[in-house]
Amino acid sequence: MNRYRLARGFTLVEVLVAIAIFAVLSATGWMVFDQLIKNRERNQQHAEQLTQLQYAYAQMLRDLNQVVPIAGQEAGQAYPAFYLENQGLKLNKAGVSDPLQQGLDSLEYIEYRYDAEKQALMRYKQPYIYRRQSQNIQGDVILAPMSDLQFVSLNSSKQNIQNPPSDTEALTQLPQGVEVRFKYQEREYRWVFNLIQPLSDLNTETAKQGASNEKSS
């Protein structure tokens, strides 16, 4: 009788308790694992969004640093070197490299425009600023999805950049900076870019300051 009692297995209650403990531990482990997976996905998504922002910022910074005060031509009509509107920006830039010696022009036409259908900031490029006729050019998505895009000209005392200029001198005028406002992933952003002042303008400004100092002395 005693041997039978010593050799017996687990009771049903003990088995049920063991199963319940195992189930609780499994559920707890799954919740921790699921939370780790979600955190990893969120971190990866955040890294991708940050990469997009960095790419868009670097692209705009490079373009705006290479703006040149040179008016272009399209279908026989001159257009300004820099033209800004609420949700668009057009500019002529230098800095074109031609390592393969394909005869590329040293100047490019760049346009930034908001695409409401794609909810994206688009960048359009033409490898020259003198065009015989108007052409439709393909654009690349720079940042998406985004909304509330706005370009603002900063410290433009010579002209209103948002109005197309008509005289030859005004065609080559550049603002001192550009502010870009937009909303991306439910967060508002504000980028400010300082345009590099042309050397001729710097020399003129230096001469004016020198003349002013001579008068004051």
Buried (B, 14 or more C-beta within 10 A) or exposed (E): EEEEEEEEEEEEEEEEEEEEEEEEEEEEEEEEEEEEEEEEEEEEEEEEBEEBBEEBBEBBEEBBBBBBBBBBEBEEEBBBBBBBBEBBBBBBBEEEEEEEEEEBBBBBBBBBBBBEEEBBBBBBBBBBBEBEEEEEEEBEBBBBEBEEBEBBBBEBEEBEBEEEBEEEEBBBBBBBBBBBBBEBEEEEBEBEBBBBEBEEEEEEEEEEEEEEEEEEE
